[in-house]
Amino acid sequence: MNPEPAAQPDHEGVTPDRLLHTGACEEVTAEDLVLASGRDLTPETIEWARRRLAERGRSAIEEQLP
């Protein structure tokens, strides 16, 4: 038996806002887009992602995510 009580979360099952991160403030990289599309990181897929980001901007990755 463990003599110490189990640690209790301080947020009652709801993740506090200070712990949530969407990445909305960060720049999307070609590598991010390749990984979001489910492809392997290769020179060809990174170049594809660079072109796509240049054409569509941030919406390129939003199209890949549910």
C-alpha positions in Angstrom: 0.0 0.0 0.0 1.1 3.5 -0.7 0.9 5.7 2.4 0.6 8.9 0.4 -2.8 9.9 -1.0 -3.2 10.1 -4.8 -2.5 13.5 -6.2 -5.7 15.4 -6.9 -5.9 17.6 -10.0 -6.4 21.3 -9.3 -8.9 21.7 -12.2 -11.7 19.2 -11.6 -11.3 17.4 -14.9 -11.4 20.6 -17.1 -8.1 21.7 -18.7 -7.4 25.3 -17.7 -7.0 27.8 -20.4 -3.3 28.4 -19.4 -2.5 24.9 -20.5 -4.3 24.9 -23.9 -2.3 25.7 -26.9 -3.5 25.8 -30.5 -0.4 27.1 -32.3 -2.4 29.9 -33.8 0.3 32.4 -33.0 3.1 30.5 -34.5 4.2 30.4 -38.1 3.3 27.2 -40.0 6.4 25.5 -41.5 6.6 23.3 -44.5 7.5 20.4 -42.2 4.3 21.0 -40.2 2.2 20.8 -43.4 3.9 17.6 -44.5 3.3 15.9 -41.2 -0.3 17.2 -41.0 -0.9 15.7 -44.4 0.4 12.3 -43.2 3.3 12.2 -45.6 7.0 11.5 -44.8 9.5 14.3 -44.6 11.4 14.1 -47.8 12.9 16.8 -50.0 10.1 16.4 -52.4 7.3 16.6 -49.9 8.9 19.6 -48.2 9.1 21.4 -51.5 5.4 20.5 -52.2 4.5 22.0 -48.8 6.5 25.2 -49.4 4.7 25.7 -52.7 1.3 25.0 -51.1 2.0 27.5 -48.2 3.1 30.1 -50.7 -0.2 29.7 -52.6 -2.6 29.3 -49.8 -0.9 30.6 -46.7 -2.0 29.3 -43.3 -5.2 27.8 -44.7 -3.1 25.1 -46.4 -2.6 23.4 -43.0 -6.2 24.1 -41.9 -7.3 22.1 -44.9 -5.4 19.1 -43.6 -6.7 19.1 -40.0 -10.1 17.9 -38.9 
